Amino acid sequence: MLKYNFCRWFSSSLISKYNFTGSLNSHFKFHEYVVNDDESDMRLDRYLHLRTNLPTSTIQKKIRKNEVKLKPLAHENEELDSNEMRIKKTKTLSYKVRPGDVVLVRSTDLYKEAKLVRPTRLAIKSFSENEIESIRSMIVYKDDEIIVINKPQGLATQGGPKTLKHVDGLLHALQFDYPDPPRLVHRLDKNTTGALVLGRTRSAAGKLSHLFRESTIEKMYVAIVTKFLPRNLAHTKISIPIRYGGKPPFEKVTCILDKESSLMANCKTAITYYQVIAGTGNYSLLRLYPQTGRKHQLRSHCAYVLKAPILGDDKYRLDKIDKTSTRSETSFEPMYLHLNRLVIHVRKNIYI
Protein backbone atom coordinates (compact mmCIF):
# COMPACT_ATOMS: atom_id res chain seq x y z
CA MET A 1 0.00 0.00 0.00
CA LEU A 2 2.82 2.40 0.86
CA LYS A 3 4.55 1.65 -2.46
CA TYR A 4 1.26 2.17 -4.33
CA ASN A 5 0.59 5.52 -2.67
CA PHE A 6 4.15 6.71 -3.34
CA CYS A 7 3.84 5.85 -7.04
CA ARG A 8 0.53 7.72 -7.26
CA TRP A 9 2.09 10.76 -5.59
CA PHE A 10 5.23 10.63 -7.78
CA SER A 11 3.23 10.32 -11.01
CA SER A 12 0.80 13.09 -10.10
CA SER A 13 3.72 15.32 -9.14
CA LEU A 14 5.32 14.87 -12.54
CA ILE A 15 2.04 15.56 -14.32
CA SER A 16 1.52 18.68 -12.24
CA LYS A 17 5.10 19.88 -12.68
CA TYR A 18 5.37 19.37 -16.42
CA ASN A 19 1.64 19.64 -17.27
CA PHE A 20 1.58 16.76 -19.72
CA THR A 21 -1.89 16.04 -21.06
CA GLY A 22 -3.33 12.55 -20.94
CA SER A 23 -2.39 9.71 -18.65
CA LEU A 24 1.20 9.16 -17.69
CA ASN A 25 2.24 5.64 -18.60
CA SER A 26 5.23 4.14 -16.86
CA HIS A 27 7.01 3.45 -20.15
CA PHE A 28 7.18 7.13 -21.07
CA LYS A 29 10.40 8.99 -20.31
CA PHE A 30 11.26 12.63 -19.91
CA HIS A 31 14.35 13.45 -21.95
CA GLU A 32 15.92 16.64 -20.68
CA TYR A 33 18.21 18.93 -22.70
CA VAL A 34 19.92 22.07 -21.43
CA VAL A 35 20.71 24.75 -24.00
CA ASN A 36 24.33 25.92 -23.98
CA ASP A 37 25.83 29.19 -25.22
CA ASP A 38 26.78 27.72 -28.58
CA GLU A 39 23.15 26.75 -29.27
CA SER A 40 21.66 30.15 -28.45
CA ASP A 41 19.12 31.66 -30.86
CA MET A 42 18.35 28.39 -32.61
CA ARG A 43 14.69 27.73 -33.38
CA LEU A 44 13.27 25.17 -30.98
CA ASP A 45 12.43 22.64 -33.71
CA ARG A 46 15.92 22.99 -35.20
CA TYR A 47 17.52 22.62 -31.76
CA LEU A 48 15.62 19.43 -31.00
CA HIS A 49 16.29 18.08 -34.49
CA LEU A 50 20.03 18.35 -33.85
CA ARG A 51 19.77 16.99 -30.31
CA THR A 52 17.39 14.05 -30.93
CA ASN A 53 18.04 13.20 -34.59
CA LEU A 54 14.27 13.25 -35.21
CA PRO A 55 13.01 14.87 -38.44
CA THR A 56 11.78 18.43 -38.05
CA SER A 57 8.25 17.32 -39.02
CA THR A 58 8.20 14.85 -36.11
CA ILE A 59 9.50 17.50 -33.72
CA GLN A 60 6.79 19.94 -34.82
CA LYS A 61 4.14 17.25 -34.35
CA LYS A 62 5.38 16.64 -30.81
CA ILE A 63 5.21 20.37 -30.08
CA ARG A 64 1.63 20.55 -31.38
CA LYS A 65 0.66 17.54 -29.24
CA ASN A 66 2.12 19.27 -26.18
CA GLU A 67 4.85 16.62 -25.82
CA VAL A 68 7.59 19.25 -25.70
CA LYS A 69 7.94 21.45 -22.62
CA LEU A 70 10.26 24.31 -21.92
CA LYS A 71 11.60 25.63 -18.65
CA PRO A 72 13.19 28.92 -19.65
CA LEU A 73 16.03 30.42 -17.67
CA ALA A 74 14.14 33.73 -17.57
CA HIS A 75 10.44 33.18 -16.87
CA GLU A 76 9.28 36.67 -17.85
CA ASN A 77 9.02 35.86 -21.56
CA GLU A 78 5.95 36.97 -23.50
CA GLU A 79 6.30 34.02 -25.85
CA LEU A 80 5.70 31.56 -23.00
CA ASP A 81 2.84 30.56 -20.76
CA SER A 82 5.12 30.68 -17.72
CA ASN A 83 2.70 28.93 -15.38
CA GLU A 84 2.45 25.89 -17.64
CA MET A 85 6.00 25.89 -19.01
CA ARG A 86 4.82 25.58 -22.58
CA ILE A 87 5.18 27.74 -25.64
CA LYS A 88 2.21 29.74 -26.85
CA LYS A 89 0.79 28.14 -29.99
CA THR A 90 1.22 31.35 -31.99
CA LYS A 91 4.94 31.42 -31.15
CA THR A 92 5.71 27.70 -31.16
CA LEU A 93 7.72 27.34 -34.36
CA SER A 94 9.45 30.70 -34.15
CA TYR A 95 10.63 30.45 -30.54
CA LYS A 96 14.41 30.63 -30.24
CA VAL A 97 16.11 28.86 -27.37
CA ARG A 98 18.43 30.69 -25.01
CA PRO A 99 21.38 29.55 -22.89
CA GLY A 100 20.12 27.87 -19.73
CA ASP A 101 16.72 26.90 -21.14
CA VAL A 102 15.70 23.36 -20.20
CA VAL A 103 13.78 21.48 -22.90
CA LEU A 104 11.85 18.33 -21.99
CA VAL A 105 10.62 15.86 -24.59
CA ARG A 106 8.11 13.13 -23.84
CA SER A 107 8.82 9.81 -25.54
CA THR A 108 9.12 6.10 -24.89
CA ASP A 109 12.57 5.96 -26.46
CA LEU A 110 13.90 8.76 -28.66
CA TYR A 111 16.67 6.54 -30.00
CA LYS A 112 14.22 3.91 -31.27
CA GLU A 113 11.84 6.58 -32.49
CA ALA A 114 14.59 8.25 -34.50
CA LYS A 115 15.71 4.87 -35.82
CA LEU A 116 12.22 4.08 -37.08
CA VAL A 117 11.69 7.34 -38.93
CA ARG A 118 15.24 7.99 -40.08
CA PRO A 119 17.48 4.93 -40.06
CA THR A 120 20.14 6.41 -42.36
CA ARG A 121 20.69 9.42 -40.10
CA LEU A 122 21.23 7.21 -37.05
CA ALA A 123 24.65 6.10 -38.22
CA ILE A 124 26.24 7.15 -34.94
CA LYS A 125 28.31 4.09 -34.21
CA SER A 126 30.48 3.19 -31.31
CA PHE A 127 34.12 3.08 -32.32
CA SER A 128 36.72 0.71 -30.98
CA GLU A 129 39.85 2.20 -29.44
CA ASN A 130 41.85 1.23 -32.53
CA GLU A 131 39.31 2.92 -34.82
CA ILE A 132 39.32 6.09 -32.73
CA GLU A 133 43.11 6.13 -32.74
CA SER A 134 43.15 5.66 -36.52
CA ILE A 135 40.63 8.46 -37.10
CA ARG A 136 42.39 10.83 -34.71
CA SER A 137 45.72 10.13 -36.40
CA MET A 138 44.38 12.15 -39.36
CA ILE A 139 44.43 15.35 -37.25
CA VAL A 140 47.07 17.86 -38.35
CA TYR A 141 45.79 20.85 -36.33
CA LYS A 142 43.48 21.35 -33.35
CA ASP A 143 42.53 24.29 -31.14
CA ASP A 144 39.42 25.38 -29.22
CA GLU A 145 37.43 26.13 -32.38
CA ILE A 146 38.98 24.20 -35.26
CA ILE A 147 40.08 20.69 -36.15
CA VAL A 148 41.87 20.05 -39.44
CA ILE A 149 42.32 16.51 -40.70
CA ASN A 150 44.40 15.16 -43.58
CA LYS A 151 41.64 13.45 -45.57
CA PRO A 152 42.85 10.29 -47.30
CA GLN A 153 42.11 9.29 -50.88
CA GLY A 154 38.84 7.42 -51.42
CA LEU A 155 37.08 8.76 -48.31
CA ALA A 156 34.01 10.83 -49.20
CA THR A 157 33.27 13.98 -47.21
CA GLN A 158 29.56 13.21 -46.91
CA GLY A 159 27.49 10.07 -47.34
CA GLY A 160 24.93 9.04 -49.91
CA PRO A 161 22.76 6.06 -50.87
CA LYS A 162 25.82 4.04 -51.91
CA THR A 163 28.43 5.79 -49.77
CA LEU A 164 28.57 4.17 -46.35
CA LYS A 165 32.00 5.32 -45.21
CA HIS A 166 32.52 9.07 -45.08
CA VAL A 167 33.99 11.82 -42.91
CA ASP A 168 30.53 12.87 -41.70
CA GLY A 169 30.10 9.44 -40.15
CA LEU A 170 33.42 9.66 -38.30
CA LEU A 171 32.88 13.00 -36.58
CA HIS A 172 31.81 11.52 -33.24
CA ALA A 173 35.29 10.04 -32.89
CA LEU A 174 36.61 13.63 -33.07
CA GLN A 175 34.25 15.00 -30.43
CA PHE A 176 36.69 14.65 -27.51
CA ASP A 177 35.20 16.35 -24.42
CA TYR A 178 32.91 18.71 -26.37
CA PRO A 179 29.10 18.38 -26.02
CA ASP A 180 28.68 17.85 -29.77
CA PRO A 181 30.83 16.46 -32.59
CA PRO A 182 32.60 18.92 -34.92
CA ARG A 183 30.84 20.14 -38.05
CA LEU A 184 31.85 20.07 -41.71
CA VAL A 185 32.36 23.56 -43.15
CA HIS A 186 33.55 22.70 -46.67
CA ARG A 187 34.06 19.68 -48.90
CA LEU A 188 36.76 17.86 -50.77
CA ASP A 189 36.05 15.46 -53.61
CA LYS A 190 36.21 11.79 -52.66
CA ASN A 191 39.52 11.24 -54.45
CA THR A 192 41.08 14.57 -53.45
CA THR A 193 43.35 14.37 -50.43
CA GLY A 194 44.48 16.99 -47.95
CA ALA A 195 43.33 19.51 -45.38
CA LEU A 196 39.67 19.28 -44.40
CA VAL A 197 38.50 21.86 -41.85
CA LEU A 198 35.93 21.13 -39.13
CA GLY A 199 34.28 23.63 -36.79
CA ARG A 200 34.25 22.39 -33.19
CA THR A 201 31.27 24.54 -32.16
CA ARG A 202 28.22 25.87 -33.95
CA SER A 203 29.49 29.45 -33.85
CA ALA A 204 32.95 28.47 -35.10
CA ALA A 205 31.42 26.43 -37.92
CA GLY A 206 29.29 29.41 -38.93
CA LYS A 207 32.30 31.72 -39.07
CA LEU A 208 34.37 29.22 -41.04
CA SER A 209 31.56 28.50 -43.50
CA HIS A 210 31.27 32.23 -44.13
CA LEU A 211 35.02 32.51 -44.76
CA PHE A 212 34.91 29.64 -47.26
CA ARG A 213 31.85 31.09 -49.03
CA GLU A 214 33.55 34.47 -49.33
CA SER A 215 36.77 32.80 -50.58
CA THR A 216 38.83 34.59 -47.92
CA ILE A 217 40.64 31.41 -46.88
CA GLU A 218 43.84 31.03 -48.88
CA LYS A 219 44.18 27.56 -50.42
CA MET A 220 47.08 25.98 -52.24
CA TYR A 221 46.79 22.61 -53.95
CA VAL A 222 49.52 20.51 -55.51
CA ALA A 223 48.75 18.33 -58.52
CA ILE A 224 50.49 16.09 -61.00
CA VAL A 225 49.12 16.59 -64.52
CA THR A 226 49.52 14.38 -67.57
CA LYS A 227 51.38 16.82 -69.80
CA PHE A 228 54.85 18.34 -69.85
CA LEU A 229 54.72 22.08 -69.16
CA PRO A 230 57.81 24.35 -69.07
CA ARG A 231 58.82 25.37 -65.55
CA ASN A 232 57.27 28.71 -64.68
CA LEU A 233 57.17 30.05 -61.13
CA ALA A 234 55.13 33.10 -62.10
CA HIS A 235 51.51 33.00 -60.93
CA THR A 236 49.64 32.52 -64.21
CA LYS A 237 45.94 33.35 -64.16
CA ILE A 238 43.11 31.24 -65.58
CA SER A 239 39.82 33.11 -65.72
CA ILE A 240 37.52 30.80 -67.62
CA PRO A 241 33.87 30.38 -66.59
CA ILE A 242 32.47 26.92 -66.04
CA ARG A 243 29.09 25.36 -66.71
CA TYR A 244 27.49 22.42 -64.94
CA GLY A 245 25.64 19.62 -66.69
CA GLY A 246 24.23 16.23 -65.81
CA LYS A 247 23.12 14.94 -62.45
CA PRO A 248 25.19 13.33 -59.67
CA PRO A 249 27.04 11.00 -59.85
CA PHE A 250 27.37 11.82 -63.56
CA GLU A 251 27.56 15.58 -63.11
CA LYS A 252 30.30 17.15 -65.17
CA VAL A 253 31.81 20.59 -65.56
CA THR A 254 32.52 22.19 -68.91
CA CYS A 255 34.80 25.20 -69.36
CA ILE A 256 33.37 27.70 -71.83
CA LEU A 257 36.35 29.02 -73.77
CA ASP A 258 34.30 31.03 -76.28
CA LYS A 259 33.11 34.21 -74.58
CA GLU A 260 30.61 34.79 -77.39
CA SER A 261 28.94 31.43 -76.77
CA SER A 262 25.24 31.38 -75.96
CA LEU A 263 26.12 29.07 -73.07
CA MET A 264 27.80 31.91 -71.20
CA ALA A 265 24.46 32.92 -69.66
CA ASN A 266 24.43 29.80 -67.48
CA CYS A 267 28.10 29.91 -66.49
CA LYS A 268 29.79 30.52 -63.16
CA THR A 269 32.87 32.69 -62.78
CA ALA A 270 35.94 30.58 -61.98
CA ILE A 271 39.45 31.94 -61.36
CA THR A 272 42.58 29.90 -60.71
CA TYR A 273 46.26 30.87 -60.48
CA TYR A 274 48.90 28.23 -61.10
CA GLN A 275 52.66 27.67 -61.05
CA VAL A 276 54.62 24.99 -62.89
CA ILE A 277 57.14 23.67 -60.38
CA ALA A 278 58.72 20.85 -62.37
CA GLY A 279 58.16 18.60 -65.36
CA THR A 280 59.53 15.40 -66.81
CA GLY A 281 58.38 13.17 -69.65
CA ASN A 282 54.61 13.51 -69.96
CA TYR A 283 54.06 14.83 -66.44
CA SER A 284 54.28 18.15 -64.59
CA LEU A 285 53.98 19.21 -60.96
CA LEU A 286 51.72 22.23 -60.41
CA ARG A 287 50.70 24.47 -57.56
CA LEU A 288 47.09 25.60 -57.90
CA TYR A 289 45.56 28.60 -56.12
CA PRO A 290 41.75 28.75 -56.54
CA GLN A 291 40.28 32.22 -56.05
CA THR A 292 36.73 30.92 -56.37
CA GLY A 293 35.38 27.71 -54.90
CA ARG A 294 33.51 26.07 -57.76
CA LYS A 295 32.91 22.34 -57.82
CA HIS A 296 35.54 20.57 -59.98
CA GLN A 297 37.09 23.96 -60.78
CA LEU A 298 40.72 22.86 -60.62
CA ARG A 299 40.07 19.57 -62.38
CA SER A 300 38.22 21.22 -65.27
CA HIS A 301 40.66 24.14 -65.61
CA CYS A 302 43.59 21.74 -65.89
CA ALA A 303 41.80 19.54 -68.42
CA TYR A 304 40.04 22.09 -70.64
CA VAL A 305 42.35 25.10 -70.42
CA LEU A 306 45.82 23.61 -69.95
CA LYS A 307 44.97 20.40 -71.83
CA ALA A 308 46.70 18.71 -68.91
CA PRO A 309 44.24 16.55 -66.92
CA ILE A 310 45.19 15.68 -63.37
CA LEU A 311 46.78 12.25 -63.12
CA GLY A 312 44.15 9.75 -62.00
CA ASP A 313 41.18 12.00 -62.86
CA ASP A 314 39.15 9.57 -64.95
CA LYS A 315 36.22 11.96 -65.41
CA TYR A 316 38.24 14.68 -67.17
CA ARG A 317 40.61 12.61 -69.28
CA LEU A 318 41.35 14.23 -72.65
CA ASP A 319 39.96 11.32 -74.63
CA LYS A 320 36.66 11.87 -72.81
CA ILE A 321 36.32 15.65 -72.98
CA ASP A 322 37.99 16.40 -76.34
CA LYS A 323 36.58 14.58 -79.36
CA THR A 324 39.48 15.76 -81.52
CA SER A 325 42.06 14.28 -79.18
CA THR A 326 43.96 11.28 -80.53
CA ARG A 327 45.57 10.66 -77.18
CA SER A 328 44.62 7.36 -75.58
CA GLU A 329 44.63 7.24 -71.79
CA THR A 330 44.03 4.48 -69.29
CA SER A 331 42.36 4.73 -65.90
CA PHE A 332 44.77 5.38 -63.05
CA GLU A 333 44.29 5.63 -59.32
CA PRO A 334 44.67 7.47 -57.06
CA MET A 335 43.98 11.00 -58.28
CA TYR A 336 46.99 13.26 -57.66
CA LEU A 337 45.29 16.38 -56.30
CA HIS A 338 46.12 17.39 -52.74
CA LEU A 339 45.04 20.41 -50.66
CA ASN A 340 48.46 21.16 -49.25
CA ARG A 341 48.13 24.51 -47.49
CA LEU A 342 45.47 26.69 -45.88
CA VAL A 343 45.72 30.15 -44.37
CA ILE A 344 42.71 30.96 -42.18
CA HIS A 345 42.28 34.57 -41.10
CA VAL A 346 40.44 34.47 -37.77
CA ARG A 347 41.60 35.85 -34.39
CA LYS A 348 45.07 35.05 -35.62
CA ASN A 349 46.41 33.81 -38.92
CA ILE A 350 46.41 30.01 -38.87
CA TYR A 351 48.80 28.37 -41.32
CA ILE A 352 48.14 24.71 -42.11
C-alpha positions in Angstrom: 0.0 0.0 0.0 2.8 2.4 0.9 4.5 1.6 -2.5 1.3 2.2 -4.3 0.6 5.5 -2.7 4.1 6.7 -3.3 3.8 5.8 -7.0 0.5 7.7 -7.3 2.1 10.8 -5.6 5.2 10.6 -7.8 3.2 10.3 -11.0 0.8 13.1 -10.1 3.7 15.3 -9.1 5.3 14.9 -12.5 2.0 15.6 -14.3 1.5 18.7 -12.2 5.1 19.9 -12.7 5.4 19.4 -16.4 1.6 19.6 -17.3 1.6 16.8 -19.7 -1.9 16.0 -21.1 -3.3 12.6 -20.9 -2.4 9.7 -18.7 1.2 9.2 -17.7 2.2 5.6 -18.6 5.2 4.1 -16.9 7.0 3.4 -20.1 7.2 7.1 -21.1 10.4 9.0 -20.3 11.3 12.6 -19.9 14.3 13.4 -22.0 15.9 16.6 -20.7 18.2 18.9 -22.7 19.9 22.1 -21.4 20.7 24.8 -24.0 24.3 25.9 -24.0 25.8 29.2 -25.2 26.8 27.7 -28.6 23.1 26.7 -29.3 21.7 30.1 -28.4 19.1 31.7 -30.9 18.3 28.4 -32.6 14.7 27.7 -33.4 13.3 25.2 -31.0 12.4 22.6 -33.7 15.9 23.0 -35.2 17.5 22.6 -31.8 15.6 19.4 -31.0 16.3 18.1 -34.5 20.0 18.4 -33.8 19.8 17.0 -30.3 17.4 14.1 -30.9 18.0 13.2 -34.6 14.3 13.2 -35.2 13.0 14.9 -38.4 11.8 18.4 -38.0 8.3 17.3 -39.0 8.2 14.9 -36.1 9.5 17.5 -33.7 6.8 19.9 -34.8 4.1 17.3 -34.4 5.4 16.6 -30.8 5.2 20.4 -30.1 1.6 20.5 -31.4 0.7 17.5 -29.2 2.1 19.3 -26.2 4.8 16.6 -25.8 7.6 19.2 -25.7 7.9 21.4 -22.6 10.3 24.3 -21.9 11.6 25.6 -18.6 13.2 28.9 -19.6 16.0 30.4 -17.7 14.1 33.7 -17.6 10.4 33.2 -16.9 9.3 36.7 -17.9 9.0 35.9 -21.6 6.0 37.0 -23.5 6.3 34.0 -25.9 5.7 31.6 -23.0 2.8 30.6 -20.8 5.1 30.7 -17.7 2.7 28.9 -15.4 2.5 25.9 -17.6 6.0 25.9 -19.0 4.8 25.6 -22.6 5.2 27.7 -25.6 2.2 29.7 -26.9 0.8 28.1 -30.0 1.2 31.4 -32.0 4.9 31.4 -31.1 5.7 27.7 -31.2 7.7 27.3 -34.4 9.5 30.7 -34.1 10.6 30.4 -30.5 14.4 30.6 -30.2 16.1 28.9 -27.4 18.4 30.7 -25.0 21.4 29.5 -22.9 20.1 27.9 -19.7 16.7 26.9 -21.1 15.7 23.4 -20.2 13.8 21.5 -22.9 11.9 18.3 -22.0 10.6 15.9 -24.6 8.1 13.1 -23.8 8.8 9.8 -25.5 9.1 6.1 -24.9 12.6 6.0 -26.5 13.9 8.8 -28.7 16.7 6.5 -30.0 14.2 3.9 -31.3 11.8 6.6 -32.5 14.6 8.3 -34.5 15.7 4.9 -35.8 12.2 4.1 -37.1 11.7 7.3 -38.9 15.2 8.0 -40.1 17.5 4.9 -40.1 20.1 6.4 -42.4 20.7 9.4 -40.1 21.2 7.2 -37.1 24.6 6.1 -38.2 26.2 7.1 -34.9 28.3 4.1 -34.2 30.5 3.2 -31.3 34.1 3.1 -32.3 36.7 0.7 -31.0 39.8 2.2 -29.4 41.8 1.2 -32.5 39.3 2.9 -34.8 39.3 6.1 -32.7 43.1 6.1 -32.7 43.1 5.7 -36.5 40.6 8.5 -37.1 42.4 10.8 -34.7 45.7 10.1 -36.4 44.4 12.2 -39.4 44.4 15.3 -37.2 47.1 17.9 -38.3 45.8 20.9 -36.3 43.5 21.3 -33.3 42.5 24.3 -31.1 39.4 25.4 -29.2 37.4 26.1 -32.4 39.0 24.2 -35.3 40.1 20.7 -36.1 41.9 20.0 -39.4 42.3 16.5 -40.7 44.4 15.2 -43.6 41.6 13.4 -45.6 42.8 10.3 -47.3 42.1 9.3 -50.9 38.8 7.4 -51.4 37.1 8.8 -48.3 34.0 10.8 -49.2 33.3 14.0 -47.2 29.6 13.2 -46.9 27.5 10.1 -47.3 24.9 9.0 -49.9 22.8 6.1 -50.9 25.8 4.0 -51.9 28.4 5.8 -49.8 28.6 4.2 -46.4 32.0 5.3 -45.2 32.5 9.1 -45.1 34.0 11.8 -42.9 30.5 12.9 -41.7 30.1 9.4 -40.1 33.4 9.7 -38.3 32.9 13.0 -36.6 31.8 11.5 -33.2 35.3 10.0 -32.9 36.6 13.6 -33.1 34.2 15.0 -30.4 36.7 14.6 -27.5 35.2 16.4 -24.4 32.9 18.7 -26.4 29.1 18.4 -26.0 28.7 17.9 -29.8 30.8 16.5 -32.6 32.6 18.9 -34.9 30.8 20.1 -38.1 31.8 20.1 -41.7 32.4 23.6 -43.2 33.5 22.7 -46.7 34.1 19.7 -48.9 36.8 17.9 -50.8 36.1 15.5 -53.6 36.2 11.8 -52.7 39.5 11.2 -54.5 41.1 14.6 -53.5 43.4 14.4 -50.4 44.5 17.0 -47.9 43.3 19.5 -45.4 39.7 19.3 -44.4 38.5 21.9 -41.8 35.9 21.1 -39.1 34.3 23.6 -36.8 34.2 22.4 -33.2 31.3 24.5 -32.2 28.2 25.9 -33.9 29.5 29.5 -33.8 32.9 28.5 -35.1 31.4 26.4 -37.9 29.3 29.4 -38.9 32.3 31.7 -39.1 34.4 29.2 -41.0 31.6 28.5 -43.5 31.3 32.2 -44.1 35.0 32.5 -44.8 34.9 29.6 -47.3 31.8 31.1 -49.0 33.6 34.5 -49.3 36.8 32.8 -50.6 38.8 34.6 -47.9 40.6 31.4 -46.9 43.8 31.0 -48.9 44.2 27.6 -50.4 47.1 26.0 -52.2 46.8 22.6 -53.9 49.5 20.5 -55.5 48.7 18.3 -58.5 50.5 16.1 -61.0 49.1 16.6 -64.5 49.5 14.4 -67.6 51.4 16.8 -69.8 54.8 18.3 -69.8 54.7 22.1 -69.2 57.8 24.3 -69.1 58.8 25.4 -65.6 57.3 28.7 -64.7 57.2 30.1 -61.1 55.1 33.1 -62.1 51.5 33.0 -60.9 49.6 32.5 -64.2 45.9 33.3 -64.2 43.1 31.2 -65.6 39.8 33.1 -65.7 37.5 30.8 -67.6 33.9 30.4 -66.6 32.5 26.9 -66.0 29.1 25.4 -66.7 27.5 22.4 -64.9 25.6 19.6 -66.7 24.2 16.2 -65.8 23.1 14.9 -62.4 25.2 13.3 -59.7 27.0 11.0 -59.8 27.4 11.8 -63.6 27.6 15.6 -63.1 30.3 17.1 -65.2 31.8 20.6 -65.6 32.5 22.2 -68.9 34.8 25.2 -69.4 33.4 27.7 -71.8 36.4 29.0 -73.8 34.3 31.0 -76.3 33.1 34.2 -74.6 30.6 34.8 -77.4 28.9 31.4 -76.8 25.2 31.4 -76.0 26.1 29.1 -73.1 27.8 31.9 -71.2 24.5 32.9 -69.7 24.4 29.8 -67.5 28.1 29.9 -66.5 29.8 30.5 -63.2 32.9 32.7 -62.8 35.9 30.6 -62.0 39.4 31.9 -61.4 42.6 29.9 -60.7 46.3 30.9 -60.5 48.9 28.2 -61.1 52.7 27.7 -61.0 54.6 25.0 -62.9 57.1 23.7 -60.4 58.7 20.9 -62.4 58.2 18.6 -65.4 59.5 15.4 -66.8 58.4 13.2 -69.6 54.6 13.5 -70.0 54.1 14.8 -66.4 54.3 18.1 -64.6 54.0 19.2 -61.0 51.7 22.2 -60.4 50.7 24.5 -57.6 47.1 25.6 -57.9 45.6 28.6 -56.1 41.8 28.8 -56.5 40.3 32.2 -56.1 36.7 30.9 -56.4 35.4 27.7 -54.9 33.5 26.1 -57.8 32.9 22.3 -57.8 35.5 20.6 -60.0 37.1 24.0 -60.8 40.7 22.9 -60.6 40.1 19.6 -62.4 38.2 21.2 -65.3 40.7 24.1 -65.6 43.6 21.7 -65.9 41.8 19.5 -68.4 40.0 22.1 -70.6 42.3 25.1 -70.4 45.8 23.6 -69.9 45.0 20.4 -71.8 46.7 18.7 -68.9 44.2 16.6 -66.9 45.2 15.7 -63.4 46.8 12.2 -63.1 44.2 9.7 -62.0 41.2 12.0 -62.9 39.1 9.6 -65.0 36.2 12.0 -65.4 38.2 14.7 -67.2 40.6 12.6 -69.3 41.3 14.2 -72.7 40.0 11.3 -74.6 36.7 11.9 -72.8 36.3 15.7 -73.0 38.0 16.4 -76.3 36.6 14.6 -79.4 39.5 15.8 -81.5 42.1 14.3 -79.2 44.0 11.3 -80.5 45.6 10.7 -77.2 44.6 7.4 -75.6 44.6 7.2 -71.8 44.0 4.5 -69.3 42.4 4.7 -65.9 44.8 5.4 -63.1 44.3 5.6 -59.3 44.7 7.5 -57.1 44.0 11.0 -58.3 47.0 13.3 -57.7 45.3 16.4 -56.3 46.1 17.4 -52.7 45.0 20.4 -50.7 48.5 21.2 -49.2 48.1 24.5 -47.5 45.5 26.7 -45.9 45.7 30.2 -44.4 42.7 31.0 -42.2 42.3 34.6 -41.1 40.4 34.5 -37.8 41.6 35.8 -34.4 45.1 35.0 -35.6 46.4 33.8 -38.9 46.4 30.0 -38.9 48.8 28.4 -41.3 48.1 24.7 -42.1 
